[in-house]
Amino acid sequence: MIALFGRVAVLLCTYVLILLGPFGLYLGGLFLLLLGIHLGWMYIEEADNRPQIKYGRKWKL
């Protein structure tokens, strides 16, 4: 599923790049950056199951 979504995202970015030129490159890069942050955050949320998160003290060390 993620592979399919990634393929569609790359095709979409390529299409926008062809249509809009430099501005499309900016938009495509921004989209890929946000996608990477989103996937990375989901991975961190799943991988990080330390006890303090269960008690709602996520931002305290």
PyMOL Python script that loads the backbone (N, CA, C, O; Angstrom):
from pymol import cmd

cmd.read_pdbstr("""\
ATOM      1  N   MET A   1       0.840  -1.205   0.000  1.00  0.00           N
ATOM      2  CA  MET A   1       0.000   0.000   0.000  1.00  0.00           C
ATOM      3  C   MET A   1       0.874   1.255   0.000  1.00  0.00           C
ATOM      4  O   MET A   1       0.624   2.189  -0.761  1.00  0.00           O
ATOM      5  N   ILE A   2       1.894   1.272   0.850  1.00  0.00           N
ATOM      6  CA  ILE A   2       2.783   2.436   0.904  1.00  0.00           C
ATOM      7  C   ILE A   2       3.561   2.574  -0.400  1.00  0.00           C
ATOM      8  O   ILE A   2       3.810   3.684  -0.872  1.00  0.00           O
ATOM      9  N   ALA A   3       3.947   1.420  -0.985  1.00  0.00           N
ATOM     10  CA  ALA A   3       4.683   1.461  -2.250  1.00  0.00           C
ATOM     11  C   ALA A   3       3.817   2.061  -3.356  1.00  0.00           C
ATOM     12  O   ALA A   3       4.290   2.857  -4.167  1.00  0.00           O
ATOM     13  N   LEU A   4       2.549   1.671  -3.376  1.00  0.00           N
ATOM     14  CA  LEU A   4       1.626   2.211  -4.378  1.00  0.00           C
ATOM     15  C   LEU A   4       1.436   3.714  -4.180  1.00  0.00           C
ATOM     16  O   LEU A   4       1.444   4.477  -5.146  1.00  0.00           O
ATOM     17  N   PHE A   5       1.266   4.136  -2.930  1.00  0.00           N
ATOM     18  CA  PHE A   5       1.090   5.553  -2.629  1.00  0.00           C
ATOM     19  C   PHE A   5       2.330   6.356  -3.024  1.00  0.00           C
ATOM     20  O   PHE A   5       2.227   7.461  -3.556  1.00  0.00           O
ATOM     21  N   GLY A   6       3.505   5.777  -2.753  1.00  0.00           N
ATOM     22  CA  GLY A   6       4.757   6.439  -3.130  1.00  0.00           C
ATOM     23  C   GLY A   6       4.881   6.584  -4.635  1.00  0.00           C
ATOM     24  O   GLY A   6       5.335   7.615  -5.130  1.00  0.00           O
ATOM     25  N   ARG A   7       4.477   5.547  -5.365  1.00  0.00           N
ATOM     26  CA  ARG A   7       4.539   5.588  -6.830  1.00  0.00           C
ATOM     27  C   ARG A   7       3.616   6.674  -7.375  1.00  0.00           C
ATOM     28  O   ARG A   7       3.991   7.431  -8.271  1.00  0.00           O
ATOM     29  N   VAL A   8       2.405   6.740  -6.824  1.00  0.00           N
ATOM     30  CA  VAL A   8       1.449   7.771  -7.247  1.00  0.00           C
ATOM     31  C   VAL A   8       1.980   9.164  -6.914  1.00  0.00           C
ATOM     32  O   VAL A   8       1.830  10.091  -7.709  1.00  0.00           O
ATOM     33  N   ALA A   9       2.601   9.315  -5.735  1.00  0.00           N
ATOM     34  CA  ALA A   9       3.149  10.612  -5.336  1.00  0.00           C
ATOM     35  C   ALA A   9       4.260  11.057  -6.285  1.00  0.00           C
ATOM     36  O   ALA A   9       4.327  12.226  -6.666  1.00  0.00           O
ATOM     37  N   VAL A  10       5.127  10.126  -6.664  1.00  0.00           N
ATOM     38  CA  VAL A  10       6.216  10.473  -7.588  1.00  0.00           C
ATOM     39  C   VAL A  10       5.665  10.860  -8.954  1.00  0.00           C
ATOM     40  O   VAL A  10       6.135  11.820  -9.563  1.00  0.00           O
ATOM     41  N   LEU A  11       4.669  10.118  -9.439  1.00  0.00           N
ATOM     42  CA  LEU A  11       4.048  10.454 -10.728  1.00  0.00           C
ATOM     43  C   LEU A  11       3.381  11.820 -10.669  1.00  0.00           C
ATOM     44  O   LEU A  11       3.482  12.610 -11.608  1.00  0.00           O
ATOM     45  N   LEU A  12       2.705  12.091  -9.568  1.00  0.00           N
ATOM     46  CA  LEU A  12       2.020  13.374  -9.395  1.00  0.00           C
ATOM     47  C   LEU A  12       3.032  14.524  -9.378  1.00  0.00           C
ATOM     48  O   LEU A  12       2.817  15.555 -10.015  1.00  0.00           O
ATOM     49  N   CYS A  13       4.135  14.341  -8.647  1.00  0.00           N
ATOM     50  CA  CYS A  13       5.166  15.374  -8.576  1.00  0.00           C
ATOM     51  C   CYS A  13       5.805  15.605  -9.945  1.00  0.00           C
ATOM     52  O   CYS A  13       6.081  16.744 -10.320  1.00  0.00           O
ATOM     53  N   THR A  14       6.038  14.524 -10.688  1.00  0.00           N
ATOM     54  CA  THR A  14       6.618  14.659 -12.026  1.00  0.00           C
ATOM     55  C   THR A  14       5.674  15.426 -12.942  1.00  0.00           C
ATOM     56  O   THR A  14       6.107  16.287 -13.709  1.00  0.00           O
ATOM     57  N   TYR A  15       4.386  15.114 -12.862  1.00  0.00           N
ATOM     58  CA  TYR A  15       3.387  15.771 -13.696  1.00  0.00           C
ATOM     59  C   TYR A  15       3.309  17.268 -13.378  1.00  0.00           C
ATOM     60  O   TYR A  15       3.267  18.103 -14.282  1.00  0.00           O
ATOM     61  N   VAL A  16       3.289  17.594 -12.083  1.00  0.00           N
ATOM     62  CA  VAL A  16       3.242  18.998 -11.667  1.00  0.00           C
ATOM     63  C   VAL A  16       4.506  19.727 -12.106  1.00  0.00           C
ATOM     64  O   VAL A  16       4.449  20.885 -12.522  1.00  0.00           O
ATOM     65  N   LEU A  17       5.656  19.043 -12.013  1.00  0.00           N
ATOM     66  CA  LEU A  17       6.927  19.635 -12.421  1.00  0.00           C
ATOM     67  C   LEU A  17       6.912  19.976 -13.903  1.00  0.00           C
ATOM     68  O   LEU A  17       7.373  21.047 -14.297  1.00  0.00           O
ATOM     69  N   ILE A  18       6.390  19.078 -14.725  1.00  0.00           N
ATOM     70  CA  ILE A  18       6.322  19.325 -16.166  1.00  0.00           C
ATOM     71  C   ILE A  18       5.380  20.489 -16.468  1.00  0.00           C
ATOM     72  O   ILE A  18       5.657  21.315 -17.338  1.00  0.00           O
ATOM     73  N   LEU A  19       4.266  20.544 -15.741  1.00  0.00           N
ATOM     74  CA  LEU A  19       3.278  21.590 -16.015  1.00  0.00           C
ATOM     75  C   LEU A  19       3.735  22.973 -15.562  1.00  0.00           C
ATOM     76  O   LEU A  19       3.557  23.953 -16.286  1.00  0.00           O
ATOM     77  N   LEU A  20       4.310  23.057 -14.396  1.00  0.00           N
ATOM     78  CA  LEU A  20       4.546  24.357 -13.788  1.00  0.00           C
ATOM     79  C   LEU A  20       6.012  24.802 -13.768  1.00  0.00           C
ATOM     80  O   LEU A  20       6.313  25.936 -13.394  1.00  0.00           O
ATOM     81  N   GLY A  21       6.919  23.913 -14.169  1.00  0.00           N
ATOM     82  CA  GLY A  21       8.324  24.308 -14.203  1.00  0.00           C
ATOM     83  C   GLY A  21       8.900  24.466 -12.800  1.00  0.00           C
ATOM     84  O   GLY A  21       8.658  23.619 -11.940  1.00  0.00           O
ATOM     85  N   PRO A  22       9.658  25.538 -12.552  1.00  0.00           N
ATOM     86  CA  PRO A  22      10.321  25.748 -11.252  1.00  0.00           C
ATOM     87  C   PRO A  22       9.343  25.789 -10.074  1.00  0.00           C
ATOM     88  O   PRO A  22       9.636  25.283  -8.991  1.00  0.00           O
ATOM     89  N   PHE A  23       8.185  26.395 -10.304  1.00  0.00           N
ATOM     90  CA  PHE A  23       7.192  26.457  -9.233  1.00  0.00           C
ATOM     91  C   PHE A  23       6.676  25.057  -8.904  1.00  0.00           C
ATOM     92  O   PHE A  23       6.392  24.743  -7.748  1.00  0.00           O
ATOM     93  N   GLY A  24       6.558  24.216  -9.943  1.00  0.00           N
ATOM     94  CA  GLY A  24       6.151  22.827  -9.728  1.00  0.00           C
ATOM     95  C   GLY A  24       7.196  22.061  -8.941  1.00  0.00           C
ATOM     96  O   GLY A  24       6.862  21.203  -8.124  1.00  0.00           O
ATOM     97  N   LEU A  25       8.465  22.373  -9.186  1.00  0.00           N
ATOM     98  CA  LEU A  25       9.543  21.739  -8.431  1.00  0.00           C
ATOM     99  C   LEU A  25       9.429  22.098  -6.952  1.00  0.00           C
ATOM    100  O   LEU A  25       9.627  21.248  -6.084  1.00  0.00           O
ATOM    101  N   TYR A  26       9.109  23.360  -6.670  1.00  0.00           N
ATOM    102  CA  TYR A  26       8.931  23.806  -5.290  1.00  0.00           C
ATOM    103  C   TYR A  26       7.767  23.078  -4.623  1.00  0.00           C
ATOM    104  O   TYR A  26       7.892  22.584  -3.502  1.00  0.00           O
ATOM    105  N   LEU A  27       6.629  23.018  -5.329  1.00  0.00           N
ATOM    106  CA  LEU A  27       5.452  22.350  -4.768  1.00  0.00           C
ATOM    107  C   LEU A  27       5.697  20.859  -4.563  1.00  0.00           C
ATOM    108  O   LEU A  27       5.310  20.295  -3.539  1.00  0.00           O
ATOM    109  N   GLY A  28       6.346  20.219  -5.548  1.00  0.00           N
ATOM    110  CA  GLY A  28       6.639  18.790  -5.450  1.00  0.00           C
ATOM    111  C   GLY A  28       7.578  18.499  -4.290  1.00  0.00           C
ATOM    112  O   GLY A  28       7.385  17.534  -3.550  1.00  0.00           O
ATOM    113  N   GLY A  29       8.596  19.339  -4.136  1.00  0.00           N
ATOM    114  CA  GLY A  29       9.541  19.158  -3.037  1.00  0.00           C
ATOM    115  C   GLY A  29       8.869  19.346  -1.686  1.00  0.00           C
ATOM    116  O   GLY A  29       9.145  18.614  -0.736  1.00  0.00           O
ATOM    117  N   LEU A  30       7.985  20.333  -1.608  1.00  0.00           N
ATOM    118  CA  LEU A  30       7.257  20.577  -0.364  1.00  0.00           C
ATOM    119  C   LEU A  30       6.369  19.385  -0.020  1.00  0.00           C
ATOM    120  O   LEU A  30       6.291  18.962   1.134  1.00  0.00           O
ATOM    121  N   PHE A  31       5.689  18.843  -1.061  1.00  0.00           N
ATOM    122  CA  PHE A  31       4.813  17.698  -0.846  1.00  0.00           C
ATOM    123  C   PHE A  31       5.608  16.483  -0.371  1.00  0.00           C
ATOM    124  O   PHE A  31       5.202  15.794   0.566  1.00  0.00           O
ATOM    125  N   LEU A  32       6.744  16.225  -1.023  1.00  0.00           N
ATOM    126  CA  LEU A  32       7.568  15.079  -0.624  1.00  0.00           C
ATOM    127  C   LEU A  32       8.127  15.267   0.783  1.00  0.00           C
ATOM    128  O   LEU A  32       8.235  14.304   1.542  1.00  0.00           O
ATOM    129  N   LEU A  33       8.485  16.505   1.134  1.00  0.00           N
ATOM    130  CA  LEU A  33       8.985  16.788   2.481  1.00  0.00           C
ATOM    131  C   LEU A  33       7.903  16.508   3.523  1.00  0.00           C
ATOM    132  O   LEU A  33       8.164  15.865   4.540  1.00  0.00           O
ATOM    133  N   LEU A  34       6.682  16.997   3.263  1.00  0.00           N
ATOM    134  CA  LEU A  34       5.584  16.766   4.199  1.00  0.00           C
ATOM    135  C   LEU A  34       5.247  15.286   4.299  1.00  0.00           C
ATOM    136  O   LEU A  34       4.956  14.782   5.384  1.00  0.00           O
ATOM    137  N   LEU A  35       5.287  14.581   3.154  1.00  0.00           N
ATOM    138  CA  LEU A  35       5.028  13.142   3.159  1.00  0.00           C
ATOM    139  C   LEU A  35       6.071  12.405   3.991  1.00  0.00           C
ATOM    140  O   LEU A  35       5.740  11.506   4.763  1.00  0.00           O
ATOM    141  N   GLY A  36       7.333  12.794   3.827  1.00  0.00           N
ATOM    142  CA  GLY A  36       8.412  12.163   4.599  1.00  0.00           C
ATOM    143  C   GLY A  36       8.272  12.422   6.090  1.00  0.00           C
ATOM    144  O   GLY A  36       8.479  11.519   6.902  1.00  0.00           O
ATOM    145  N   ILE A  37       7.921  13.654   6.457  1.00  0.00           N
ATOM    146  CA  ILE A  37       7.723  13.981   7.874  1.00  0.00           C
ATOM    147  C   ILE A  37       6.562  13.182   8.445  1.00  0.00           C
ATOM    148  O   ILE A  37       6.639  12.671   9.562  1.00  0.00           O
ATOM    149  N   HIS A  38       5.476  13.076   7.666  1.00  0.00           N
ATOM    150  CA  HIS A  38       4.290  12.341   8.119  1.00  0.00           C
ATOM    151  C   HIS A  38       4.612  10.868   8.345  1.00  0.00           C
ATOM    152  O   HIS A  38       4.272  10.310   9.388  1.00  0.00           O
ATOM    153  N   LEU A  39       5.271  10.231   7.363  1.00  0.00           N
ATOM    154  CA  LEU A  39       5.611   8.814   7.496  1.00  0.00           C
ATOM    155  C   LEU A  39       6.608   8.595   8.634  1.00  0.00           C
ATOM    156  O   LEU A  39       6.500   7.622   9.380  1.00  0.00           O
ATOM    157  N   GLY A  40       7.576   9.500   8.763  1.00  0.00           N
ATOM    158  CA  GLY A  40       8.549   9.394   9.843  1.00  0.00           C
ATOM    159  C   GLY A  40       7.897   9.540  11.211  1.00  0.00           C
ATOM    160  O   GLY A  40       8.246   8.825  12.150  1.00  0.00           O
ATOM    161  N   TRP A  41       6.948  10.468  11.321  1.00  0.00           N
ATOM    162  CA  TRP A  41       6.255  10.670  12.593  1.00  0.00           C
ATOM    163  C   TRP A  41       5.417   9.451  12.946  1.00  0.00           C
ATOM    164  O   TRP A  41       5.371   9.046  14.108  1.00  0.00           O
ATOM    165  N   MET A  42       4.743   8.853  11.939  1.00  0.00           N
ATOM    166  CA  MET A  42       3.973   7.643  12.188  1.00  0.00           C
ATOM    167  C   MET A  42       4.892   6.525  12.672  1.00  0.00           C
ATOM    168  O   MET A  42       4.533   5.773  13.579  1.00  0.00           O
ATOM    169  N   TYR A  43       6.080   6.412  12.067  1.00  0.00           N
ATOM    170  CA  TYR A  43       7.036   5.382  12.468  1.00  0.00           C
ATOM    171  C   TYR A  43       7.509   5.612  13.906  1.00  0.00           C
ATOM    172  O   TYR A  43       7.621   4.672  14.693  1.00  0.00           O
ATOM    173  N   ILE A  44       7.782   6.874  14.233  1.00  0.00           N
ATOM    174  CA  ILE A  44       8.226   7.206  15.592  1.00  0.00           C
ATOM    175  C   ILE A  44       7.116   6.901  16.601  1.00  0.00           C
ATOM    176  O   ILE A  44       7.378   6.364  17.677  1.00  0.00           O
ATOM    177  N   GLU A  45       5.884   7.244  16.247  1.00  0.00           N
ATOM    178  CA  GLU A  45       4.757   6.989  17.152  1.00  0.00           C
ATOM    179  C   GLU A  45       4.611   5.496  17.415  1.00  0.00           C
ATOM    180  O   GLU A  45       4.336   5.090  18.544  1.00  0.00           O
ATOM    181  N   GLU A  46       4.795   4.667  16.373  1.00  0.00           N
ATOM    182  CA  GLU A  46       4.653   3.228  16.550  1.00  0.00           C
ATOM    183  C   GLU A  46       5.837   2.647  17.316  1.00  0.00           C
ATOM    184  O   GLU A  46       5.665   1.766  18.158  1.00  0.00           O
ATOM    185  N   ALA A  47       7.039   3.143  17.022  1.00  0.00           N
ATOM    186  CA  ALA A  47       8.242   2.545  17.609  1.00  0.00           C
ATOM    187  C   ALA A  47       8.477   3.008  19.046  1.00  0.00           C
ATOM    188  O   ALA A  47       9.093   2.296  19.839  1.00  0.00           O
ATOM    189  N   ASP A  48       7.985   4.199  19.375  1.00  0.00           N
ATOM    190  CA  ASP A  48       8.289   4.779  20.670  1.00  0.00           C
ATOM    191  C   ASP A  48       7.173   4.473  21.661  1.00  0.00           C
ATOM    192  O   ASP A  48       6.200   5.220  21.760  1.00  0.00           O
ATOM    193  N   ASN A  49       7.318   3.375  22.391  1.00  0.00           N
ATOM    194  CA  ASN A  49       6.287   3.021  23.370  1.00  0.00           C
ATOM    195  C   ASN A  49       6.881   2.962  24.766  1.00  0.00           C
ATOM    196  O   ASN A  49       6.694   2.000  25.511  1.00  0.00           O
ATOM    197  N   ARG A  50       7.598   4.015  25.092  1.00  0.00           N
ATOM    198  CA  ARG A  50       8.167   4.092  26.437  1.00  0.00           C
ATOM    199  C   ARG A  50       7.070   4.394  27.454  1.00  0.00           C
ATOM    200  O   ARG A  50       6.033   4.945  27.082  1.00  0.00           O
ATOM    201  N   PRO A  51       7.267   4.050  28.727  1.00  0.00           N
ATOM    202  CA  PRO A  51       6.207   4.173  29.739  1.00  0.00           C
ATOM    203  C   PRO A  51       5.666   5.591  29.908  1.00  0.00           C
ATOM    204  O   PRO A  51       4.472   5.764  30.154  1.00  0.00           O
ATOM    205  N   GLN A  52       6.532   6.622  29.779  1.00  0.00           N
ATOM    206  CA  GLN A  52       6.036   7.972  30.070  1.00  0.00           C
ATOM    207  C   GLN A  52       4.980   8.436  29.077  1.00  0.00           C
ATOM    208  O   GLN A  52       4.190   9.324  29.399  1.00  0.00           O
ATOM    209  N   ILE A  53       4.945   7.855  27.870  1.00  0.00           N
ATOM    210  CA  ILE A  53       3.920   8.241  26.911  1.00  0.00           C
ATOM    211  C   ILE A  53       2.548   7.743  27.362  1.00  0.00           C
ATOM    212  O   ILE A  53       1.533   8.393  27.112  1.00  0.00           O
ATOM    213  N   LYS A  54       2.523   6.592  28.025  1.00  0.00           N
ATOM    214  CA  LYS A  54       1.249   6.047  28.493  1.00  0.00           C
ATOM    215  C   LYS A  54       0.610   6.939  29.551  1.00  0.00           C
ATOM    216  O   LYS A  54      -0.611   6.944  29.708  1.00  0.00           O
ATOM    217  N   TYR A  55       1.430   7.690  30.273  1.00  0.00           N
ATOM    218  CA  TYR A  55       0.885   8.528  31.341  1.00  0.00           C
ATOM    219  C   TYR A  55       0.716   9.976  30.904  1.00  0.00           C
ATOM    220  O   TYR A  55       0.499  10.850  31.744  1.00  0.00           O
ATOM    221  N   GLY A  56       0.810  10.247  29.606  1.00  0.00           N
ATOM    222  CA  GLY A  56       0.536  11.581  29.097  1.00  0.00           C
ATOM    223  C   GLY A  56       1.655  12.573  29.333  1.00  0.00           C
ATOM    224  O   GLY A  56       1.425  13.781  29.264  1.00  0.00           O
ATOM    225  N   ARG A  57       2.875  12.094  29.612  1.00  0.00           N
ATOM    226  CA  ARG A  57       3.996  12.999  29.841  1.00  0.00           C
ATOM    227  C   ARG A  57       4.938  12.956  28.645  1.00  0.00           C
ATOM    228  O   ARG A  57       6.148  12.787  28.798  1.00  0.00           O
ATOM    229  N   LYS A  58       4.369  13.110  27.457  1.00  0.00           N
ATOM    230  CA  LYS A  58       5.126  12.898  26.229  1.00  0.00           C
ATOM    231  C   LYS A  58       6.267  13.895  26.072  1.00  0.00           C
ATOM    232  O   LYS A  58       7.340  13.531  25.590  1.00  0.00           O
ATOM    233  N   TRP A  59       6.057  15.126  26.465  1.00  0.00           N
ATOM    234  CA  TRP A  59       7.050  16.175  26.174  1.00  0.00           C
ATOM    235  C   TRP A  59       8.053  16.364  27.304  1.00  0.00           C
ATOM    236  O   TRP A  59       8.989  17.151  27.166  1.00  0.00           O
ATOM    237  N   LYS A  60       7.874  15.649  28.435  1.00  0.00           N
ATOM    238  CA  LYS A  60       8.832  15.764  29.532  1.00  0.00           C
ATOM    239  C   LYS A  60       9.876  14.670  29.422  1.00  0.00           C
ATOM    240  O   LYS A  60       9.584  13.560  28.975  1.00  0.00           O
ATOM    241  N   LEU A  61      11.087  14.988  29.831  1.00  0.00           N
ATOM    242  CA  LEU A  61      12.156  13.987  29.777  1.00  0.00           C
ATOM    243  C   LEU A  61      12.153  13.131  31.042  1.00  0.00           C
ATOM    244  O   LEU A  61      12.983  12.232  31.180  1.00  0.00           O
TER     245      LEU A  61
END
""", "prot")
cmd.dss("prot")
cmd.show_as("cartoon", "prot")
cmd.util.cbc("prot")
cmd.orient("prot")
